[in-house]
Structure formats: C-alpha cells, structure tokens
Amino acid sequence: MWNNALGCLSFCDGEQELQQRRAEEAELQRQLEAERQAQAAAEAHAAHQRTLAEQRTNNCPDARALRNRQYDLMKRFFSHMGQARWNLWVRQTDERYTLKASWRAKIAELEQEHNTQAVKLEEEQLMTEIEIQAGLDNIKKAQRRLTLELDAYDMGLTNLLSELGILPQVITPADRARIKSELDKFVSTEQLHGNRIHMLRKVQEKQMDKLLAKQKKEMDQMRRERHESLGVQLKKFSDEEDVLNAWYQARAVRMRARWMIECEMYRLRKEGMFGVNYARPSPPRARDYEHTSEEERLVMDNCHLVHLVLH
C-alpha cells in the first residue's frame, strides 16, 4: 500500500510489475502479429480478386472490342493531327519562300538602282573630264599653230604660212610680241585646265565614296529589315504551331477522359450483370500507337523535313 507521506510500507523489488509489463507486451505482439497476418491475407485475397477481375476483363470480347474501338479512334486522331501539321507546315513553307523571294527581288532592285546610280555618276564625271580635255586639246592645237606661225616667220617658210591660211608678210616686233604673249596665255590656260582635271578627279573620287557609303547604308538597312521581317514571320509560325498543338492536346485530354468513363461504365455494367468483380480496361496510350502504314511514315518524315527546312 502506498502512503503519500511514508511511501511504500512494504518492501517491493518490482518483479511483479516487470512480469505484468512483459505479459502486456507479449499480448500486444500477438495482436500485432494477428493484424499483420489478417492484412497479408486480405492483400493476398485482394490481389487474387484483382487477378481474377483482370482475367475476366481480358477474356471478355466486349472489353477487346472497346479497346479496339478506342485504338481506332486514336489512330484517326493522330492521322488527323499529322495531316493538320503537314498542311500548316506546307502553308508556312510557301509563305516563307514567298517572303524570301520578295526580299530577294527588293534587294536585287536596290542593287540595280545602286549600279545605275554609280554608272550615271561615272558617266557624268567622264563627260565633264572629256569636255575639259577637249578644251585643253583646242588650246594645244592653237598653241601649236602659233608656234608654227612664229617659226615660219622666222625661217621665211611661205609655203607653211599658206597651209596655215596666213598671207606671207614681213613680221614686225609687235607681231612677234603678240604671238609670244598669246603663247604665254595658252601655257597658263593649259596649266589651269590640268589643275581643273586634277581637282575634278579628287571631287569625283569623293563623290563616288559618298555614293558608295550611302548605298552601303541603304543596303544594310534593307538587310536589317529583311532579318526582322523573317524573324517576325518565324514568331508567327511558332505561335500558330503552339495554337495547333494546344488544340490537339486539349482534344486528347477530353478524349482520354471520355475513354476512362467508357471503361468505368463497362466495369460497372459487367459487375452488375454477373455479380463478380471486373477490372477496368486500360484506354490506349500515345506510345501504344505505331505508324504501321508506309503512307503514314512518309507523311511524318515529310513533316519533319519540312519543319527543318522552314526554320
């Protein structure tokens, strides 16, 4: 007996309490073992029932017919999706080639315009140089005529004066001074024309460099616009493909949900008819589908090639 003030009045070594606890633990272990055996038996029974249910479902013609029908629907679905992708990629390829051809035509037109501008500038520069050179040639002819006239007067060559259209006469110092003055003017004018040609060529070189720089800037701008246009088109194509894939993915989710309902309805109907368990048939999966026909394989291969060419 236990007293709160004095404690245990009788001497106790705890052996009885230890035996009682051992007995309780043994009883608890027996209960747990019995529960484990019952659970194992229940699981074995459930596994056996599932096996029997699966065998009944696998041997049932209605289950095979349901699965075949769903598999045919999946084949039609993938065939329709492949054809839709093929049509999309063919249309996008045509649009891609059309856009590229349009930009090629624009670039070719710009190059032709640049070539025309360069040729026109070269022709204008050449005509200006020809005019200056013609003036210089006239000056040289006049200078040569005066030189011959002066030499003819000095040497008394009346025949040479007649060829030059000048009546023979006695030349005076004033005439000689006039001719020399005109010769000096021709020399100055020849130097002036030479300087004009030199300056003209420098100006022409600067004009050509300026024109080429302007043409390069225009061509670079057009190529940037082409790159941006092609990039925008690729983004548009990607968005169209994403929309198409999302639409078919949503259709696939709804189709599989409908198949799950059909399989569950089959199970409930069979269990209600025969009073035994049936397994729910598994609807077909995408990896179960194979492109068995040569036409389907060809279509998918062409789709892949078109997709690579497009991008």
ZIMORA-V761117 format. One line per field, one symbol per residue. ss: DSSP state (@ for helix, = for strand, . for the rest). Layout:
ss = ???
//
This chain:
ss = .==...==......@@@@@@@@@@@@@@@@@@@@@@@@@@@@@@@@@@@@@@@@@@@@..@@@@@@@@@@@@@@@@@@@@@@@@@@@@@@@@@@@@@@@@@@@@@@@@@@@@@@@@@@@@@@@@@@@@@@@@@@@@@@@@@@@@@@@@@@@@@@@..@@@@@@.........@@@@@@@@@@@@@@@@@@@@@@@@@@@@@@@@@@@@@@@@@@@@@@@@@@@@@@@@@@@@@@@@@@@@@@@@@@@@@@@@@@@@@@@@@@@@@@@@@@@@@@...........@@@.....@@@@@@@@@@@@@@@@@.
//
